[in-house]
Amino acid sequence: MGNPYLLLYNAALVLGWGYCLYLTIDTMLVKKGTTADLWQVVELPLKVSQTAALLEVVHSAIGLVRSPVMITAMQVSSRIWVLWGIINPEPVLATAGAVALSHPLPNVSLPLPAELGGVPLALNLATLLTAWSITEVVRYSFFAVKELAGSVPYPLLWLRYTTFIPLYPLGVASELAMVRLALPAIWARHLWSVDLPNAFNWAFDYPILCALIVASYLPGLPQLYLYMLAQRKKVLAGGAKPSSSSSSSRAGGKAKSS
């Protein structure tokens, strides 16, 4: 067996994210609830499970895992920002709304149907949680089994290096949808901003920072996705050894390691 602490950490987050996935399915599919209903039940377990990822920066810093500290910190910060910097300040707008794929931006229309088989083609909290939760259940299961047994069965290896194919674009698109829903109110409130003049002669505009973060998503996405596909091919063909620092591990934002 590997490190008992890492085994417990990863196993706990399998349960945490598994619970988030269960709540998503139960609320949206079984009970036919709304995304606002979903937020009411999933807020606490989501915040606990996602915020626990900050420990991965600590793990990297003290040498428990082989991931570079700065890269790990940047990767973790992506989802932390979406959760605490976008959804949490405007939970009603972000969690009760949706962005239709046929109208992703104001005055922008795409030749897509509003529904498919009676299901709205839209990005919302449910699509975000679906992408995040499935990805993290697979990822943390992979590491938990690896710590417990020293190796990972092929089906789990296949899932870890395959689920990102649909879930990564779904996760990124859903994160950007959360920004699209919440940013107008954040901008109007001038949230967490510091204006001149002040005693420190220093200004900070959080809404502009949000816009810059969104802009930073776009250039790297195709390159990262192609890299993840290349890694998948190498690992599943047996040409590369899967490691804790692989970037093909996360749906949404910037891929991250454990």
PyMOL commands that set and color helices and strands:
alter all, ss='L'
color gray80, all
select helices_A, chain A and resi 4-30+35-51+54-61+69-87+91-96+125-149+154-160+164-189+206-236
alter helices_A, ss='H'
color red, helices_A
select strands_A, chain A and resi 99-100+115-116+119-120+122-123
alter strands_A, ss='S'
color yellow, strands_A
deselect
rebuild
show_as cartoon
